[in-house]
Amino acid sequence: MLAAPDSHTFRFAAECRTSSGAAPCPHRPPPRHPRSATAPRPDCPWCGAARPRARTPVLDRCRACAHVFRTVPAPATGQVADRDRPRRHRATARAVLRLLRDDPESWLDVGTGDARFPAAAKAFFPYTAFDGLDVTSRVVRARAAERVEEAHVGRLTDRTLTAPLRARYDVVSLLHHLPRTPDPRAELRAALGLLRPGGLLVLELPDPEAPFAALTALLPASRERPAPLHLPPRANLAAALEAAGCAVLTPPGRGRPAAYRIIARRGGSAP
């Protein structure tokens, strides 16, 4: 025989009833983003080819260039710990160190957040002036903590913000930044414009061909790690850099298994 419902059960049921204009029930899970909430793109955001094929319910993959992009925004969550980040930052700094004879004079870290990468890289480049650019005010707090010398709040593609920074830096780094931007090609062009001739562009991105790459893209977003909108293959980025007059210095296969790293040297004719 079933037990009679107690007062807690009735109270729970009452809380879950909503009337016109009432707030959603706090005990129900948040609604999922249906695929129809965002109309699928008719073309690839990287190469413009038509008829991208579906890879998962929220990811599409271009038939022509293999570019993977998100079609539905990710739900936001709280902060997500990344215990491997300090080791990755040191590995990136070492990779740049191997390509330079002397410390670069100036370095801009794009999407720097709290400037954890510049703080780690200073151990390898003690005479380099690190600046940070981020869309949030976290970079201002990073400057107050002396992790960067200059803090720029805004988007890399904002010409008003970046006009004084053109051809100013010996190194520009975008670590897991391009995948989280609406237009990665525009971000790439803007980053090259801030480099001096012969300067280095450092990119790190999730590898769409790696195992569990789609799962990584589907993880909930957070303040520390916004969900990626794009997962361009390494070959696409390398081709875009070479078309812009850059020399790609890192061969395929470097970096973490789940990500790849590209370091390219800007030529004199780059934008």
C-alpha positions as CSV (number, residue, x, y, z in Angstrom):
1,M,0.0,0.0,0.0
2,L,1.3,3.4,-0.9
3,A,2.0,5.8,1.9
4,A,-0.1,8.9,2.2
5,P,1.6,12.1,1.0
6,D,3.0,14.2,3.9
7,S,2.9,18.0,4.3
8,H,6.3,18.4,2.6
9,T,4.9,16.7,-0.6
10,F,2.0,19.1,-0.7
11,R,4.2,22.1,-0.1
12,F,6.5,20.9,-2.9
13,A,3.6,20.6,-5.3
14,A,2.3,24.0,-4.4
15,E,5.7,25.6,-5.1
16,C,5.8,24.0,-8.5
17,R,2.5,25.4,-9.6
18,T,2.9,28.6,-11.5
19,S,0.2,31.1,-12.5
20,S,0.2,33.8,-15.1
21,G,3.3,35.9,-14.6
22,A,4.7,33.7,-11.8
23,A,8.4,32.9,-11.6
24,P,9.6,29.5,-12.8
25,C,9.6,26.7,-10.3
26,P,13.0,26.5,-8.6
27,H,12.8,22.7,-8.4
28,R,12.6,22.2,-12.2
29,P,15.7,22.0,-14.3
30,P,16.4,24.9,-16.6
31,P,15.0,24.5,-20.1
32,R,17.4,23.1,-22.7
33,H,18.3,25.0,-25.8
34,P,16.4,23.3,-28.7
35,R,18.1,23.2,-32.0
36,S,15.3,25.3,-33.5
37,A,16.1,28.1,-31.1
38,T,18.9,29.1,-33.4
39,A,18.4,28.7,-37.1
40,P,21.2,26.6,-38.7
41,R,23.6,28.5,-40.9
42,P,23.2,27.9,-44.6
43,D,27.0,28.3,-45.1
44,C,30.3,27.8,-43.4
45,P,31.5,30.8,-41.3
46,W,35.1,30.0,-42.3
47,C,35.1,29.3,-46.0
48,G,31.6,30.2,-47.0
49,A,30.8,26.8,-48.5
50,A,27.1,25.8,-48.6
51,R,25.4,22.8,-46.9
52,P,27.4,22.2,-43.8
53,R,26.5,18.8,-42.4
54,A,25.4,18.2,-38.8
55,R,27.9,16.6,-36.5
56,T,25.9,16.7,-33.2
57,P,22.6,18.3,-32.3
58,V,24.5,21.6,-31.6
59,L,27.6,21.4,-33.8
60,D,27.9,21.6,-37.6
61,R,30.9,20.6,-39.7
62,C,31.7,22.1,-43.1
63,R,31.9,19.5,-45.9
64,A,34.5,21.6,-47.7
65,C,37.1,22.7,-45.1
66,A,36.1,20.6,-42.0
67,H,35.5,23.7,-39.9
68,V,33.4,22.9,-36.8
69,F,31.1,25.5,-35.4
70,R,28.4,25.7,-32.7
71,T,24.8,26.4,-33.7
72,V,23.2,26.6,-30.2
73,P,24.6,28.7,-27.3
74,A,25.8,26.8,-24.3
75,P,24.1,27.2,-20.9
76,A,26.2,29.1,-18.4
77,T,27.4,27.6,-15.1
78,G,29.7,28.5,-12.3
79,Q,33.5,28.5,-12.4
80,V,35.2,25.4,-13.6
81,A,38.6,24.4,-12.3
82,D,41.4,23.8,-14.7
83,R,44.3,22.3,-12.8
84,D,46.3,21.7,-15.9
85,R,46.5,25.3,-16.9
86,P,49.8,26.3,-15.1
87,R,51.6,23.4,-16.8
88,R,50.2,24.4,-20.2
89,H,51.2,28.0,-19.7
90,R,54.8,27.0,-18.9
91,A,54.9,24.7,-22.0
92,T,53.7,27.5,-24.2
93,A,56.3,29.9,-22.8
94,R,59.1,27.3,-23.4
95,A,57.9,26.8,-27.0
96,V,58.3,30.5,-27.7
97,L,61.6,30.7,-25.9
98,R,63.1,28.0,-28.2
99,L,62.4,30.3,-31.2
100,L,64.0,33.5,-29.8
101,R,67.5,34.5,-29.2
102,D,66.6,37.4,-26.8
103,D,63.7,38.4,-24.7
104,P,61.0,40.2,-26.7
105,E,60.6,43.8,-25.8
106,S,56.7,43.7,-25.7
107,W,54.1,41.0,-25.6
108,L,50.3,41.3,-25.7
109,D,48.1,38.4,-24.4
110,V,44.7,38.6,-25.9
111,G,41.8,37.2,-23.9
112,T,44.1,37.3,-20.9
113,G,41.4,37.3,-18.2
114,D,43.3,37.5,-14.9
115,A,46.6,37.4,-16.8
116,R,47.7,34.0,-15.5
117,F,49.6,33.3,-18.6
118,P,51.7,36.5,-18.5
119,A,52.4,35.8,-14.8
120,A,53.7,32.4,-15.7
121,A,55.6,33.5,-18.8
122,K,57.6,36.2,-16.8
123,A,59.6,33.4,-15.3
124,F,61.0,32.7,-18.8
125,F,61.0,36.3,-20.1
126,P,62.0,38.5,-17.1
127,Y,62.8,41.5,-19.3
128,T,59.6,41.5,-21.4
129,A,56.8,44.0,-20.9
130,F,53.5,42.1,-20.9
131,D,50.3,43.8,-21.7
132,G,46.8,42.2,-21.5
133,L,43.6,42.6,-23.5
134,D,40.2,41.2,-22.4
135,V,36.6,42.0,-22.8
136,T,36.1,42.1,-19.0
137,S,37.5,44.3,-16.3
138,R,39.5,41.3,-14.9
139,V,42.5,42.6,-16.9
140,V,42.3,45.9,-14.9
141,R,42.6,43.9,-11.7
142,A,45.5,42.0,-13.2
143,R,47.3,45.2,-13.8
144,A,46.7,46.3,-10.2
145,A,48.2,42.9,-9.2
146,E,51.2,43.8,-11.5
147,R,50.7,40.8,-13.7
148,V,50.6,43.1,-16.8
149,E,51.9,46.6,-17.4
150,E,49.0,47.8,-19.5
151,A,45.4,46.7,-19.4
152,H,43.1,47.1,-22.5
153,V,39.4,46.4,-22.0
154,G,37.5,45.6,-25.2
155,R,37.6,43.5,-28.3
156,L,40.5,42.8,-30.5
157,T,38.5,43.8,-33.5
158,D,37.6,47.2,-32.1
159,R,39.7,49.6,-34.2
160,T,39.2,52.5,-31.9
161,L,40.8,50.4,-29.1
162,T,43.6,48.8,-31.1
163,A,44.6,51.7,-33.4
164,P,47.3,52.9,-31.0
165,L,48.6,49.4,-30.7
166,R,49.3,48.7,-34.4
167,A,52.7,47.2,-35.1
168,R,53.7,47.7,-31.5
169,Y,54.3,44.1,-30.2
170,D,57.0,41.5,-30.7
171,V,54.7,38.7,-29.6
172,V,50.9,38.5,-29.6
173,S,49.4,35.4,-28.0
174,L,45.8,34.1,-28.3
175,L,45.5,31.1,-26.1
176,H,42.1,29.4,-26.6
177,H,40.7,32.8,-27.6
178,L,39.8,32.3,-31.3
179,P,37.3,29.5,-30.7
180,R,35.3,31.8,-28.4
181,T,34.9,34.7,-30.8
182,P,32.1,35.3,-33.3
183,D,34.5,35.8,-36.2
184,P,37.9,34.1,-35.8
185,R,39.2,35.2,-39.2
186,A,38.6,38.9,-38.2
187,E,40.3,38.3,-34.9
188,L,43.3,36.7,-36.7
189,R,43.6,39.7,-39.0
190,A,43.4,42.1,-36.1
191,A,46.1,40.2,-34.1
192,L,48.5,40.3,-37.1
193,G,48.0,44.1,-37.3
194,L,49.4,44.5,-33.8
195,L,52.6,42.7,-34.6
196,R,55.8,44.3,-35.7
197,P,57.4,42.8,-38.9
198,G,59.1,39.6,-37.8
199,G,57.0,39.4,-34.7
200,L,55.5,36.1,-33.4
201,L,51.8,35.1,-33.3
202,V,51.1,32.3,-30.8
203,L,47.8,30.4,-31.1
204,E,46.4,27.5,-29.1
205,L,43.1,25.9,-29.9
206,P,41.2,22.7,-29.2
207,D,41.8,20.2,-32.0
208,P,38.5,19.2,-33.6
209,E,40.1,15.9,-34.8
210,A,41.2,14.9,-31.2
211,P,39.2,12.3,-29.3
212,F,36.3,13.8,-27.3
213,A,36.7,17.1,-29.2
214,A,32.9,17.4,-29.6
215,L,32.4,16.6,-25.9
216,T,34.8,19.5,-25.1
217,A,32.7,21.9,-27.2
218,L,29.5,20.7,-25.5
219,L,30.7,21.4,-22.0
220,P,28.7,24.1,-20.2
221,A,30.1,27.6,-20.3
222,S,31.6,29.5,-17.3
223,R,33.2,32.8,-16.6
224,E,36.6,31.2,-16.7
225,R,35.9,29.1,-19.8
226,P,33.3,30.3,-22.2
227,A,31.9,27.7,-24.6
228,P,33.8,27.5,-27.9
229,L,31.8,28.8,-30.9
230,H,34.4,27.6,-33.5
231,L,36.8,24.7,-33.8
232,P,38.9,25.4,-36.9
233,P,41.3,22.6,-37.9
234,R,45.0,23.3,-37.8
235,A,45.3,23.2,-41.6
236,N,42.8,26.0,-42.0
237,L,44.6,28.4,-39.6
238,A,48.0,27.5,-41.1
239,A,46.7,28.3,-44.6
240,A,45.2,31.6,-43.5
241,L,48.4,32.7,-41.9
242,E,50.5,31.8,-44.9
243,A,48.0,33.6,-47.2
244,A,48.6,36.7,-44.9
245,G,52.4,36.5,-45.5
246,C,53.3,34.7,-42.3
247,A,55.7,31.8,-41.9
248,V,54.4,28.9,-39.8
249,L,57.2,27.8,-37.5
250,T,55.7,24.9,-35.7
251,P,55.1,21.6,-37.5
252,P,51.9,19.5,-37.0
253,G,51.8,17.3,-34.0
254,R,53.1,19.7,-31.4
255,G,51.1,20.6,-28.2
256,R,48.7,18.8,-26.1
257,P,46.8,15.7,-27.5
258,A,43.5,17.6,-27.2
259,A,44.8,20.8,-28.6
260,Y,47.3,22.2,-31.1
261,R,49.7,25.1,-31.1
262,I,50.7,27.3,-34.0
263,I,53.5,29.8,-33.8
264,A,53.9,32.0,-36.9
265,R,56.3,34.8,-37.8
266,R,54.8,37.8,-39.4
267,G,56.3,38.9,-42.7
268,G,56.8,42.5,-43.8
269,S,53.7,42.4,-46.0
270,A,51.3,41.1,-43.4
271,P,48.4,43.5,-42.5
